[in-house]
Amino acid sequence: MPDPSQPPPTLVIDALGRKCPIPIIMLAERLREVPVGDVIAVLADDVAARTDIPAWCRMKSQDFVREETLPHGGWGFHIRRTY
């Protein structure tokens, strides 16, 4: 369920059905499409994404905002671009 206190993501990357590390590669390739400070949502259903995406954010100094469970399976990972 979307958090009303958070702005909607500027960009949504649909990586459903893709195995890691593909969701992270998709995120890395498209990060610069959004302005610094904006949020990207990555939709993924590979359980590895639950650890890999937050770890990538720490390694790349990007803000991992939150994880939400999607109604039809999988998760939405919200990342704020910091630079």
Number of C-alpha atoms within 10 A of each C-alpha: 8 11 9 7 6 10 10 15 15 13 16 17 16 16 21 16 13 14 15 17 13 15 25 20 12 14 20 12 10 14 20 11 12 15 13 12 13 17 25 25 23 25 25 28 23 18 12 13 25 16 9 15 23 21 14 17 18 12 9 13 13 18 17 19 15 14 17 15 15 14 8 7 11 19 21 26 23 23 24 23 21 14 11
